[in-house]
């Protein structure tokens, strides 16, 4: 179907695929016309289903065997030992006995990188801000071997239901769920060793999963999200121990929600960016009228068409001694 669409340039293609014009202009400024065309075409495809095996319930080899018994064909993902890409399944992968018993979570491949980059340890106190529906919380628990403590924070009471349900289903025992705004956690006096902030965002990186994002967010919405993200990140910094780590991520490709946010908090806090040891595109240091710290090259951008997954921005920071 897509191959049958004729277009004169990237803007014409964007219009025919239903994007708001400002989005195409921004994509072109970020990655150029040729890459934007590749991105737009990729967003019309359907991603392969990916699952995360849960060794809190069973060994990976045992879960692999159970899937093979059901004639499910899958392949391993080199960078993520717990991930399996489903090549073919004769059954609904989200309705098996194994799924219901928490042997695996249906989860986007690229959303597994933030917990891996956070690198939580069994003895630590971890904060997961904006945690529903629980993919990253349960992944963190798995990496911690169900030890230590996770404070999983979710503002929406409705979304807390799915968060709690997934925690129970996946056999997580080291997590407390707080139904509150993460910005209010400062009052609790909790101090975290590490924090994952998967911030609310415009979602321009997940259009492949949600085509409504082509039109649901206006350019003026970016400033609103950016303000919220900075406030959430400020709260996270205040509750982080000296020497602690924050991983900030969004499923947005917009610099105002990513590099701009990190650039602002770096100026106001004793934080340093840490290199992320995956071979993704690096963060941008210039966009439109913005110039960001050269340190932003330590952050990474996961473009959908280059990573065969959802779009993400990820930055890892360590808190040094100082103001907070």
C-alpha positions in Angstrom: 0.0 0.0 0.0 2.7 2.4 1.0 4.8 1.6 -2.1 1.8 2.7 -4.2 1.8 6.3 -2.7 3.4 8.8 -5.0 4.9 11.9 -3.5 7.0 14.8 -4.7 9.0 15.3 -1.5 9.1 14.5 2.2 6.5 17.1 3.1 4.1 15.8 0.5 4.6 12.2 1.9 4.0 13.5 5.4 0.8 15.1 4.4 -0.4 12.0 2.6 0.4 9.9 5.7 -1.6 12.3 7.9 1.1 14.1 9.9 0.8 17.7 11.1 3.2 19.8 9.0 5.3 20.9 12.0 6.3 17.3 12.8 7.8 16.8 9.3 9.7 20.0 9.5 11.2 19.1 12.8 12.1 15.5 11.7 13.9 17.0 8.7 15.8 19.4 10.9 16.8 16.5 13.2 17.8 13.8 10.7 17.5 15.2 7.2 15.1 14.5 4.4 16.3 11.0 3.4 16.2 9.7 6.9 12.8 11.3 7.5 11.4 9.5 4.5 12.8 6.2 6.0 11.2 7.1 9.4 7.8 7.9 7.9 7.8 4.7 5.9 8.9 2.6 8.9 6.1 4.1 11.0 3.6 2.6 8.6 4.8 -1.0 9.3 3.9 -3.2 12.2 6.5 -4.1 14.8 7.2 -7.7 15.7 5.9 -8.6 19.1 8.6 -8.8 21.7 8.4 -10.4 25.1 10.6 -10.2 28.2 11.2 -13.5 29.9 10.9 -13.4 33.7 13.4 -15.4 35.6 11.7 -14.6 38.9 9.2 -17.3 37.8 11.3 -19.7 35.7 14.7 -20.0 34.0 14.9 -18.6 30.5 15.6 -22.1 29.1 12.4 -23.4 30.7 10.3 -20.6 29.3 11.9 -21.1 25.8 11.0 -24.8 26.0 7.3 -24.0 27.0 7.0 -21.6 24.0 8.5 -24.1 21.6 6.0 -26.7 22.9 3.3 -24.3 21.7 4.9 -24.0 18.3 5.9 -20.4 18.9 8.9 -19.4 16.7 11.1 -16.7 18.2 14.6 -15.3 18.1 16.9 -14.0 20.8 17.9 -10.4 20.8 21.7 -10.1 21.3 21.8 -7.0 23.5 19.0 -8.1 25.8 19.4 -11.7 27.1 15.8 -11.7 28.5 14.1 -10.5 25.3 12.6 -12.7 22.6 11.2 -11.5 19.3 8.2 -13.5 18.2 8.6 -14.5 14.6 5.5 -16.7 14.4 2.8 -17.8 16.9 -0.3 -19.9 16.3 -1.8 -18.6 19.5 -2.4 -15.2 21.2 0.9 -14.6 22.9 -0.8 -12.4 25.5 -3.3 -15.1 26.6 -1.3 -18.2 27.3 -1.1 -19.9 30.7 2.6 -18.9 30.8 1.7 -15.2 30.3 -1.1 -15.3 32.9 1.4 -17.0 35.3 3.9 -14.2 34.8 6.5 -16.1 32.9 6.9 -13.2 30.5 5.8 -9.7 29.8 4.8 -8.4 26.3 7.0 -5.3 26.1 8.6 -3.2 23.4 12.2 -4.1 22.8 13.6 -0.5 23.2 11.7 0.0 26.4 13.9 -2.6 28.0 17.0 -0.5 27.6 16.3 2.1 30.4 16.3 -0.5 33.2 19.4 -2.2 31.8 21.2 1.2 31.7 20.0 2.0 35.2 21.7 -1.2 36.3 19.9 -1.7 39.7 21.6 -3.9 42.3 19.9 -6.2 44.9 20.7 -4.1 47.9 19.6 -0.8 46.6 16.5 1.5 47.0 15.2 2.3 43.6 12.6 4.8 42.6 10.5 4.3 39.4 8.7 7.6 38.7 5.6 7.5 36.5 5.6 3.7 36.6 2.4 2.3 35.1 1.8 -0.1 33.5 4.8 -1.8 35.1 7.0 -3.1 32.4 10.0 -1.2 33.7 9.2 -1.7 37.4 8.9 -5.5 37.0 12.1 -5.5 34.8 14.0 -3.6 37.6 12.7 -6.2 40.2 14.0 -9.0 37.9 17.4 -7.4 37.6 17.5 -7.0 41.4 16.5 -10.6 42.0 13.5 -9.5 44.0 15.8 -8.0 46.7 16.3 -4.5 47.9 13.4 -2.1 47.5 11.5 -0.4 44.7 9.2 2.5 45.2 6.9 2.5 42.2 5.1 5.9 41.8 2.1 6.4 39.6 -0.2 9.5 39.7 -3.2 7.9 37.9 -5.4 5.7 40.2 -6.8 3.9 37.2 -3.3 3.1 35.9 -2.2 2.0 39.3 -4.6 -1.0 38.9 -2.7 -2.3 35.9 0.7 -1.5 37.6 -0.3 -3.5 40.7 -1.8 -6.3 38.6 1.5 -6.7 36.6 3.6 -6.6 39.8 1.5 -9.5 41.3 1.4 -11.5 38.0 5.2 -11.2 37.6 5.9 -12.4 41.1 7.5 -9.2 42.2 7.9 -9.0 46.0 10.2 -6.1 46.7 8.0 -3.2 45.4 5.7 -0.6 47.1 3.2 1.2 44.9 2.5 4.8 45.7 -0.6 6.4 44.0 0.7 10.0 44.0 2.3 12.7 41.9 6.1 12.0 41.7 6.7 15.7 42.4 5.3 15.2 45.9 7.8 12.5 46.8 10.2 15.1 48.0 8.0 15.6 51.2 8.5 11.9 52.1 12.2 12.3 52.9 13.0 9.1 51.0 16.5 8.9 49.6 17.0 6.7 46.6 20.2 5.0 45.3 18.9 5.1 41.8 15.9 6.5 40.0 14.3 5.7 36.7 12.1 8.6 35.3 10.3 7.5 32.2 8.6 10.9 31.8 5.2 11.7 30.3 5.8 13.0 26.8 4.3 13.8 23.4 5.1 10.2 22.2 6.5 11.1 18.7 8.7 8.0 19.0 5.8 5.6 19.2 3.7 6.6 16.2 4.3 3.1 14.8 2.2 1.8 17.7 -0.2 4.7 18.0 -0.9 6.6 14.7 -3.1 9.1 16.5 0.1 10.7 17.7 0.5 12.1 14.2 -2.1 14.7 15.0 -2.9 14.5 18.7 -0.1 16.8 19.9 0.4 20.3 18.7 3.7 22.1 18.6 2.7 24.3 21.6 2.2 21.1 23.7 6.0 20.5 23.7 6.6 23.4 26.1 4.0 22.1 28.5 5.6 18.6 28.5 9.0 20.1 28.9 7.9 22.1 32.0 6.4 19.0 33.6 9.5 16.9 32.7 11.9 19.4 34.3 9.7 19.5 37.5 9.7 15.7 37.7 13.4 15.5 37.2 14.0 18.3 39.8 12.0 16.2 42.3 14.0 13.1 41.4 17.3 14.9 41.9 16.2 16.2 45.3 15.4 12.6 46.5 18.6 11.1 45.1 21.5 10.2 47.4 24.9 11.7 46.6 26.6 9.4 44.2 23.3 8.1 43.0 22.2 7.6 39.5 19.2 8.8 37.5 18.1 7.5 34.1 15.8 9.9 32.3 14.0 8.7 29.2 11.0 9.5 27.0 9.4 7.9 24.0 9.6 11.3 22.2 12.0 12.5 19.5 11.6 16.2 20.3 14.7 18.0 21.7 12.5 20.2 23.9 11.5 17.1 25.9 15.0 15.5 25.9 18.2 17.5 25.4 16.7 20.8 26.5 15.4 19.2 29.8 18.8 17.6 30.6 20.6 20.8 29.6 18.5 22.8 32.0 18.9 20.5 35.0 22.7 20.2 34.4 23.0 23.9 34.8 21.1 24.0 38.1 22.4 20.9 39.8 25.6 19.0 40.6 25.1 16.3 38.0 27.3 14.7 35.4 26.2 12.8 32.4 27.5 9.3 32.0 28.3 7.5 28.7 25.8 4.9 27.8 27.6 1.7 26.4 25.2 0.9 23.5 25.9 1.9 19.9 22.9 4.2 19.4 22.8 7.6 17.8 24.1 10.3 20.2 22.1 13.2 21.7 22.0 16.4 19.7 23.8 19.6 20.7 22.1 21.9 18.3 18.5 22.1 17.1 16.7 25.1 15.6 17.7 28.1 17.8 18.9 25.9 20.7 22.4 25.0 21.6 23.0 22.4 24.3 26.0 21.3 26.3 28.5 19.1 24.3 28.0 16.6 27.2 24.6 15.8 25.6 26.5 13.6 23.2 26.7 11.1 26.1 22.9 10.6 25.9 21.4 8.4 23.2 18.6 8.5 20.7 16.9 5.4 19.5 15.3 6.2 16.2 12.6 3.7 15.2 13.8 3.0 11.7 17.4 2.6 12.8 16.7 0.3 15.8 13.6 -1.6 14.5 11.7 -0.5 17.6 10.0 2.3 19.4 11.7 5.8 19.5 13.4 6.7 22.7 15.7 9.2 24.2 17.8 8.0 27.2 20.2 10.0 29.5 22.1 8.6 32.5 23.3 11.0 35.2 25.2 10.7 38.5 24.6 13.2 41.4 27.8 14.7 42.8 28.1 16.3 46.2 26.6 19.8 46.3 23.3 21.7 46.2 20.6 19.1 46.7 
